[in-house]
Amino acid sequence: MNIGNKIKELRVAKGLTQEEMAEKLDIAQATYCQYETNAKSPNVYIASEIAKILGVSLDQLMKGV
């Protein structure tokens, strides 16, 4: 599983929308969508913030555990 799929899976499990995630990250919704579709990879800072919001470690997020 790649990072975009893992992010989407965890977001849906938390009951959050892409728009809510983008707001929490202070980024555009279109940018966040690119992360989930694997069109763009989040930088380390954004990835760590995503992990915090979704309640997983950065390692778990990056490895798709």
HELIX and SHEET records of a PDB file:
HELIX    1   1 ILE A    3  LYS A   14  1                                  12    
HELIX    2   2 GLN A   18  LEU A   25  1                                   8    
HELIX    3   3 GLN A   29  GLU A   36  1                                   8    
HELIX    4   4 VAL A   44  LEU A   54  1                                  11    
HELIX    5   5 LEU A   58  LYS A   63  1                                   6    
END                                                                             
